[in-house]
């Protein structure tokens, strides 16, 4: 039955509704009303207790009064009531105020451990035997009241124990519901942060690459506008094409933020099939680039292909920005069953600025780490620069079936 109870916060709130209703008054006020009810029910208005010496009335009050503090010290209150009941037995005063013992036993069972409940039940059972021995009648015998009162005491103890277990279970459900809500909010914040980081990487790669190409083409067009107008015109047209491609890439990257954006369907994310057009744009920008792909790119998942494309794009963009004129770049991509290796090298001079000082290399490392891979970026022994990354498709769960 416990497994059927849901930790849904609405279930917990429904179960807690009677407790919130009872909380309109402080617990001590409710216990004071209960003690007064026990006292007046046991003593009775207009009964002989009020015309007799004050001793019996004091005993009735001693039985009922400790119930005011029953929630604060259940076991202490029980023994106080038991002591008053024993004094009543010694004084041979019989009344219904003895029900306070049952109330105190219930409180112990509902708020204390089972050992304390057992101790209180044993004390009450001793009182039942003493009461039956003194006040039993020949008609009813000794055993009948003992069995009846023992059954009542057991029922009260079991009820209190069940209430304690239910209260503990509800508390556990409430704590679990709060924890689940906190974890849900944390997962949502992490998802938002991850999506923002992903979009930031995409925008960095798109903007940096396309602006670098456009700047290189614009410089070439300015240089060639008088000596070779045809080449300048071609460069300007290439600038326009690159700008349109940048707009398309930005719309694709930001399309996930709009549910009604159909551009993602018309323009799928770039993959390894777009590496040759990327190399062509780099050649047009003045960076001679060769491309070599080994293996079967179709077996590589689309998400991994996008990562490969962005790694090559960022590496070539860094070469275009930092390498001196006349530099040549080579791109090698090797596809195997469970891994993809990307290597981009160039023969630029070793005196160029270190591209790792920006965010490009950091973004490349994050992309490679998403596939359990590593990225190496640094100068070659002698002359040039190399970027090498390995994507572990099996570790990421994207390996080909």
LUMFILO-981332 format. One line per field, with one value per residue (C-alpha): residue number from 0; x, y, z; residue in one letter. Coordinates in steps of 0.1 Angstrom, whole numbers, always signed. Example, Ala and Ser with C-alpha at 12.3 -4.5 7.8 and 13.67 -1.06 7.14 Angstrom:
<atoms>
num = c(0,1)
c1 = c(+123,+137)
c2 = c(-45,-11)
c3 = c(+78,+71)
residuo = c(a,s)
</atoms>
This chain:
<atoms>
num = c(0,1,2,3,4,5,6,7,8,9,10,11,12,13,14,15,16,17,18,19,20,21,22,23,24,25,26,27,28,29,30,31,32,33,34,35,36,37,38,39,40,41,42,43,44,45,46,47,48,49,50,51,52,53,54,55,56,57,58,59,60,61,62,63,64,65,66,67,68,69,70,71,72,73,74,75,76,77,78,79,80,81,82,83,84,85,86,87,88,89,90,91,92,93,94,95,96,97,98,99,100,101,102,103,104,105,106,107,108,109,110,111,112,113,114,115,116,117,118,119,120,121,122,123,124,125,126,127,128,129,130,131,132,133,134,135,136,137,138,139,140,141,142,143,144,145,146,147,148,149,150,151,152,153,154,155,156,157,158,159,160,161,162,163,164,165,166,167,168,169,170,171,172,173,174,175,176,177,178,179,180,181,182,183,184,185,186,187,188,189,190,191,192,193,194,195,196,197,198,199,200,201,202,203,204,205,206,207,208,209,210,211,212,213,214,215,216,217,218,219,220,221,222,223,224,225,226,227,228,229,230,231,232,233,234,235,236,237,238,239,240,241,242,243,244,245,246,247,248,249,250,251,252,253,254,255,256,257,258,259,260,261,262,263,264,265,266,267,268,269,270,271,272,273,274,275,276,277,278,279,280,281,282,283,284,285,286,287,288,289,290,291,292,293,294,295,296,297,298,299,300,301,302,303,304,305,306,307,308,309,310,311,312,313,314,315,316,317,318,319,320,321,322,323,324,325,326,327,328,329,330,331,332,333,334,335,336,337,338,339,340,341,342,343,344,345,346,347,348,349,350,351,352,353,354,355,356,357,358,359,360,361,362,363,364,365,366,367,368,369,370,371,372,373,374,375,376,377,378,379,380,381,382,383,384,385,386,387,388,389,390,391,392,393,394,395,396,397,398,399,400)
c1 = c(+0,+29,+41,+7,+9,+22,+46,+27,+25,-13,-17,+3,-17,-50,-38,-27,-60,-76,-44,-46,-82,-72,-44,-69,-63,-30,-24,-23,-58,-72,-56,-70,-105,-99,-88,-118,-141,-125,-128,-165,-175,-159,-169,-203,-222,-243,-230,-220,-184,-192,-210,-184,-150,-126,-105,-123,-126,-89,-83,-105,-86,-53,-64,-75,-51,-19,-36,-29,+8,+3,+19,+50,+59,+37,+53,+56,+20,+10,+29,+14,-21,-13,+0,-33,-53,-33,-41,-77,-76,-61,-88,-114,-129,-145,-153,-152,-123,-101,-106,-77,-54,-67,-61,-26,-18,-30,-7,+23,+15,+11,+41,+67,+86,+71,+92,+76,+42,+48,+59,+28,+6,+21,+15,-21,-26,-15,-40,-67,-60,-60,-93,-109,-98,-114,-145,-156,-190,-199,-223,-197,-168,-131,-122,-148,-139,-102,-107,-129,-106,-76,-92,-100,-64,-50,-73,-62,-25,-29,-48,-21,+7,-11,-15,+22,+32,+8,+21,+57,+48,+31,+61,+84,+61,+61,+99,+101,+77,+97,+129,+114,+102,+137,+153,+129,+137,+174,+171,+152,+178,+206,+187,+183,+220,+230,+208,+222,+257,+249,+234,+263,+287,+267,+265,+302,+311,+287,+295,+332,+336,+314,+327,+363,+355,+337,+365,+391,+370,+364,+401,+407,+381,+396,+430,+418,+392,+416,+439,+413,+377,+363,+380,+367,+332,+335,+347,+318,+294,+311,+306,+269,+267,+286,+263,+232,+247,+254,+218,+206,+229,+217,+180,+187,+206,+179,+150,+148,+136,+104,+79,+65,+99,+99,+134,+149,+130,+140,+176,+189,+219,+253,+271,+301,+285,+290,+327,+336,+315,+332,+366,+355,+345,+379,+397,+376,+387,+423,+432,+440,+423,+424,+399,+403,+376,+382,+355,+318,+304,+268,+273,+281,+250,+238,+247,+283,+285,+275,+302,+328,+316,+319,+354,+367,+350,+365,+400,+399,+386,+414,+439,+423,+424,+459,+481,+501,+493,+503,+494,+479,+455,+447,+416,+416,+385,+387,+354,+354,+327,+328,+350,+356,+390,+394,+427,+433,+468,+484,+519,+516,+545,+550,+550,+512,+489,+478,+441,+436,+434,+399,+367,+370,+393,+372,+341,+359,+370,+334,+321,+347,+340,+303,+314,+339,+367,+397,+411,+447,+456,+491,+521,+537,+574,+590,+563,+525,+496,+475,+441,+432,+401,+387,+349,+340,+306,+302,+307,+281,+255,+254,+273,+260,+238)
c2 = c(+0,+24,+22,+33,+66,+93,+120,+145,+178,+179,+145,+157,+190,+170,+147,+177,+196,+183,+192,+228,+230,+219,+244,+273,+271,+265,+228,+238,+254,+222,+201,+225,+220,+182,+183,+204,+179,+150,+167,+178,+145,+125,+147,+157,+189,+188,+154,+144,+153,+190,+185,+161,+172,+186,+155,+137,+169,+174,+139,+145,+177,+158,+132,+158,+187,+171,+165,+202,+193,+159,+169,+185,+155,+125,+100,+124,+133,+97,+88,+119,+108,+72,+85,+105,+74,+53,+79,+77,+39,+43,+67,+44,+71,+57,+80,+83,+107,+76,+80,+104,+73,+63,+98,+98,+63,+74,+104,+83,+58,+86,+106,+83,+51,+17,+10,+39,+28,-7,+6,+29,+0,-23,+4,+8,-29,-30,-3,-23,-53,-32,-15,-49,-64,-35,-25,-57,-70,-107,-106,-94,-113,-103,-116,-99,-62,-71,-84,-55,-28,-45,-47,-10,-1,-23,-6,+29,+20,+5,+35,+59,+38,+39,+77,+80,+59,+78,+111,+100,+87,+120,+139,+117,+123,+160,+161,+141,+164,+194,+177,+167,+203,+216,+190,+198,+235,+228,+206,+234,+259,+236,+229,+267,+273,+244,+257,+292,+278,+258,+288,+310,+285,+283,+321,+325,+300,+315,+351,+347,+326,+346,+379,+368,+356,+388,+410,+390,+392,+429,+435,+416,+435,+469,+457,+444,+471,+490,+463,+436,+448,+414,+398,+427,+421,+384,+391,+415,+388,+363,+388,+389,+351,+348,+373,+355,+322,+339,+350,+315,+300,+325,+318,+281,+284,+306,+288,+265,+295,+298,+270,+284,+288,+266,+276,+247,+223,+241,+244,+214,+218,+216,+184,+167,+171,+209,+207,+211,+243,+255,+248,+266,+298,+297,+295,+324,+344,+338,+307,+277,+247,+210,+185,+148,+126,+89,+64,+66,+100,+87,+64,+93,+107,+142,+158,+145,+157,+192,+190,+180,+209,+234,+222,+225,+259,+273,+260,+274,+307,+310,+302,+329,+355,+348,+332,+353,+356,+326,+301,+268,+247,+210,+193,+155,+137,+100,+81,+47,+27,+43,+74,+104,+121,+157,+173,+207,+219,+248,+259,+295,+310,+303,+340,+344,+352,+323,+317,+298,+332,+337,+317,+297,+270,+268,+262,+236,+218,+218,+204,+176,+169,+164,+133,+121,+133,+155,+184,+194,+228,+242,+249,+222,+215,+239,+258,+259,+251,+220,+214,+177,+163,+128,+122,+90,+81,+50,+69,+95,+68,+81,+54,+37,+7)
c3 = c(+0,+7,-29,-41,-24,-47,-37,-58,-38,-44,-27,+3,+5,+4,+32,+52,+49,+81,+100,+87,+98,+133,+133,+135,+173,+190,+201,+238,+234,+220,+247,+274,+259,+259,+296,+305,+287,+305,+338,+336,+320,+348,+377,+364,+371,+402,+413,+448,+440,+445,+478,+493,+507,+481,+480,+452,+432,+435,+423,+393,+385,+389,+364,+337,+342,+329,+295,+287,+282,+266,+233,+249,+272,+264,+286,+316,+313,+312,+344,+360,+351,+362,+396,+401,+391,+416,+443,+433,+436,+471,+481,+466,+444,+412,+383,+345,+347,+343,+306,+309,+311,+276,+262,+277,+263,+228,+230,+239,+211,+185,+195,+211,+203,+205,+236,+255,+242,+255,+289,+292,+282,+308,+335,+323,+324,+360,+368,+350,+372,+404,+394,+385,+418,+438,+419,+401,+411,+418,+389,+364,+379,+377,+342,+322,+330,+327,+292,+281,+295,+281,+246,+249,+259,+231,+206,+218,+216,+181,+169,+182,+167,+133,+135,+143,+113,+91,+103,+97,+62,+53,+66,+44,+14,+20,+23,-9,-27,-17,-28,-61,-67,-59,-82,-109,-107,-106,-137,-154,-145,-157,-190,-196,-188,-211,-239,-235,-236,-267,-285,-274,-289,-321,-324,-317,-344,-369,-364,-360,-391,-414,-403,-407,-442,-451,-437,-457,-489,-483,-480,-512,-530,-520,-531,-565,-573,-596,-609,-614,-613,-621,-591,-569,-582,-575,-540,-533,-545,-523,-494,-501,-503,-470,-453,-465,-452,-419,-416,-425,-399,-372,-380,-378,-344,-329,-344,-314,-294,-315,-318,-350,-368,-399,-410,-392,-414,-446,-435,-416,-393,-412,-412,-428,-462,-459,-452,-489,-493,-461,-476,-507,-488,-471,-504,-517,-486,-494,-474,-497,-480,-488,-475,-470,-455,-448,-439,-442,-430,-433,-404,-381,-363,-372,-339,-341,-377,-365,-339,-366,-388,-360,-350,-386,-390,-358,-366,-401,-389,-364,-392,-414,-386,-371,-398,-422,-459,-480,-453,-465,-444,-445,-430,-424,-410,-402,-395,-379,-363,-329,-332,-354,-356,-368,-376,-390,-397,-414,-423,-409,-390,-353,-345,-349,-319,-298,-306,-273,-256,-269,-265,-297,-283,-251,-271,-292,-260,-247,-280,-279,-242,-250,-269,-243,-264,-261,-281,-287,-300,-303,-326,-347,-342,-365,-384,-383,-361,-354,-339,-333,-317,-312,-307,-289,-304,-282,-250,-260,-269,-305,-321,-351,-345)
residuo = c(x,x,x,x,x,x,x,x,x,x,x,x,x,x,x,x,x,x,x,x,x,x,x,x,x,x,x,x,x,x,x,x,x,x,x,x,x,x,x,x,x,x,x,x,x,x,x,x,x,x,x,x,x,x,x,x,x,x,x,x,x,x,x,x,x,x,x,x,x,x,x,x,x,x,x,x,x,x,x,x,x,x,x,x,x,x,x,x,x,x,x,x,x,x,x,x,x,x,x,x,x,x,x,x,x,x,x,x,x,x,x,x,x,x,x,x,x,x,x,x,x,x,x,x,x,x,x,x,x,x,x,x,x,x,x,x,x,x,x,x,x,x,x,x,x,x,x,x,x,x,x,x,x,x,x,x,x,x,x,x,x,x,x,x,x,x,x,x,x,x,x,x,x,x,x,x,x,x,x,x,x,x,x,x,x,x,x,x,x,x,x,x,x,x,x,x,x,x,x,x,x,x,x,x,x,x,x,x,x,x,x,x,x,x,x,x,x,x,x,x,x,x,x,x,x,x,x,x,x,x,x,x,x,x,x,x,x,x,x,x,x,x,x,x,x,x,x,x,x,x,x,x,x,x,x,x,x,x,x,x,x,x,x,x,x,x,x,x,x,x,x,x,x,x,x,x,x,x,x,x,x,x,x,x,x,x,x,x,x,x,x,x,x,x,x,x,x,x,x,x,x,x,x,x,x,x,x,x,x,x,x,x,x,x,x,x,x,x,x,x,x,x,x,x,x,x,x,x,x,x,x,x,x,x,x,x,x,x,x,x,x,x,x,x,x,x,x,x,x,x,x,x,x,x,x,x,x,x,x,x,x,x,x,x,x,x,x,x,x,x,x,x,x,x,x,x,x,x,x,x,x,x,x,x,x,x,x,x,x,x,x,x,x,x,x,x,x,x,x,x,x)
</atoms>
